[in-house]
Amino acid sequence: CPSPPPPPPPPSPSPPLPPSPPSPPTGDNALLAIKKELTNPPALDSWVPGTDPCGVPAWAGVTCTPAGGSGSGDGSTVTGLDLSDLPGIGCTGGVTSPCVPLLLPPSLSHLTALTRLDVGGTGSGDGFVGMLDPSWSALTGLSSLDVGSQPGLSGSLPSAWSALSGLTYLNVSGNGLTGELPSSYSLLVSLRVLDVSVNVLVGAFSPTLDTLFNMRNLNVSSNGFTGSLPAAWSSMTGLTALSADRLPSVPGVLPAAWSLLTSLAYVSVSHNPGLTGTLPSQWSALGSLSHLSLLANVGVGGPLPAEWSGLAGSLVHLSVGLNVGLTGVLPQAWSALARLTHLDAGRCTGLDTDGIPDAYSVLTALQHLDVGGQAGLVGTLPEGYSALLELRHLSAGGGAGIAGPLPSAWSSLGKLTHLDVAGSGSVSGSMPRAWSVLTELRSLSVEGCAELEDGLPAEYAALTQLVTLRAGGCPRLSGTLPASWSSLVRASTLSLAGSGLHSILPSAWSSLTSLTSLNVSSNPLLCGPIHYALIQEISYAGTALGLSCPSPPPPPPPPSPSPPLPPSPPSPPTGDNALLAIKKELTNPPALDSWVPGTDPCGVPAWAGVTCTPAGGSGSGDGSTVTGLDLSDLPGIGCTGGVTSPCVPLLLPPSLSHLTALTRLDVGGTGSGDGFVGMLDPSWSALTGLSSLDVGSQPGLSGSLPSAWSALSGLTYLNVSGNGLTGELPSSYSLLVSLRVLDVSVNVLVGAFSPTLDTLFNMRNLNVSSNGFTGSLPAAWASMTG
């Protein structure tokens, strides 16, 4: 018989299993891992291994919930982490080296007991970079999550966060987030506050947000959303605040259905150029509304709803200004809005010709009232507004048809800090001396009130809080500059250009050390010295300041018979004739075909390249003056021919010197060489009103810079770069003390910089590159402090 089989060999030992991966850190260890990922910033020095995060005091930024529900100690759990107020969180370095941004700490996702997490920043840019972490979806106990004001964060909103079903507060505003709202966020039905403003989010609002019925505060402003504002949001019946500003791509209308949101207290839907339709009268049903801002929705038309007077029980702030498509009138019925403290209906330029409502004088709670800038308004400035004793800001100017006097009775408005009646072209009389009691005024403007007469009230010396005073463009406002205004020591801007002022600049004004801008231009009867303390701040083109005042003329000698005078030579062309002479000197190029004899250079449209200033200060029509000529962008200017024959360069038109009302002249080229040749014209020194002169990028121009141009005392901008100019900088250019921009680069200029440029204290931009200058770079340029 066969033998039994041998027993099986004993089993050989199995190879050892690989070690298990370490468990993710939790509790104290997770916090210490976060500290390490943040490169151990000093703000977290209290996070010491072996100590209790929930001790007394707790670790910085840490909030704990004890097992028993109150107090602290053993058994406490870390349920809150707030890194937003701790310095140096989000980047490393920053003391002796640049602050290097960090990623959001990965170990945050291990703090699974958190109910509140705040890693928001200050918006300064010294914060986190990278993307939002989808793994935070593990923090299922979160009720509040703030990751706002971290502009270095980018990427999309993690759809995985839809697992945070208990979330009531989510702020991701002020970042650089892109993409669409995840459709899965419709599951975040506990949300009460959602702020996604100031990002680059796109796409539609619906249906993601339509089901968030518990929403109380929703902010979607300053994004690239392309969907319309959903009527379905009317189902968010608990909504108290809604912001949808600055959404340039959002089309559609303001939903009338939002009238069902009767808990709304705050609505701001402003600066949305794509919105159309009308202002919904149905919103008069929003009985809790206290703040309504609908500024600058330029596509919205129709009337201002008189029905909104039904909001009288709640409305405190109403802003509908800058809606240029609105028509109709300022509703008298709004006088029922007795609780209003802020009403802005200014610069709605489509409103019909009707007056500023006197009825608003019953709105005695008003602190801010702006009904200015309505070009079609007529009537008078309501004297009854003297009853609005709480007013701080009053703007009621801008209507060319507003007539009558400036109301002296407004002197009762003792809390007023801002008063603007500028542009009221038909207002007459004088600047009320009674206004000198408005001692809280910071800003006063009567600019462009062309019919105002008399002088500048010396009594305004009492307005010692004034920072800005504008009374320019009032040619009948004659008289002298009041020496008493030297008391206006807080004034930074005095604008008095284009008035009828005469005599000297008071030396006492040298005490106005806060001045940054003093404009007395276009007052040809002002003369005499300029105090050195004012030389950097003053603009005085079109005056005789800096020159001696003329002595009275001697009596005429007795007449003696004289032989007949020879006939006078013909006067040089002016106005339209000068332009037509220029066209002829340019060989009638096609680009100037609109320059037709017998038509108005300032008509609609104006002649090509021509800019006009009307007598009234705005608009166009009879009485307009050619004040600007720009030939730089017109084809074929500077040479003749060029289609079937070579382009033959031309000289600069001699008749340019006859446009004596010009403030801006641009005959710059492209640098191609198909432009003017010859020399710069010294006779342009007759253009004494010029503030801007551009003759750059004309490489065919040669010769020297005309020393006669030193007469252009109001010149603030001079560009002669890219030409072929030679010679030295004229020493007389030291008189061009108003210059802010001087570009003489890319020429063949030689000699020294000093002393010509050393006194140009108002200089902001100086370019002397690519020349043959031989002088050293002057230390004296340190005086160009701007």
Protein Blocks (a to p, Z undefined) as FASTA:
>chain_A
ZZddddddddddddddddddddddehjlmmmmmmmmnoppaklmmmcghiafklccddeh
iacddfkopacdehiacfbdcfklpghihiaehilmccddddddfklmmmmmbcbdcfbd
ehnopacedjddfklmmmmmbcbdcfehilkbgcjddfklmmmmmbcbdcfehiabecjd
dfklmmmmmbmbdcfehiabecjfbfklmmmmmbfbdcfehiabfbdcdfklmmmmmbcb
dcdehilkbgcjddfklmmmmmbmbdcdehilkbgcjddfklmmmmmbmbdcfehilkbg
cjddfklmmmmmmpmbdcfehilkbgcjddfklmmmmmbcbdcfehilkbccddddfklm
mmmmbmbdcfehilkbgcjddfklmmmmmbmbdcfehiakbgcjddfklmmmmmbcbdcf
ehilkbgcjddfklmmmmmbfbdcfehilkbgcjddfklmmmmmbfbdcfehilklgcjd
dfklmmmmmbmbdcfehiabehjddfklmmmmmbcbdcfehilkbgcjddfklmmmpcce
hiaehiacddddddddddddddddddddddddehjlmmmmmmmmnoopaklmmmcghiaf
klccddehiacddfkopacdehiacfbdcfklpghihiaehilpccddddddfklmmmmm
bcbdcfbdehnopacedjddfklmmmmmbcbdcfehilkbgcjddfklmmmmmbcbdcfe
hiabecjddfklmmmmmbmbdcfehiabecjfbfklmmmmmbfbdcfehiabfbdcdfkl
mmmmZZ
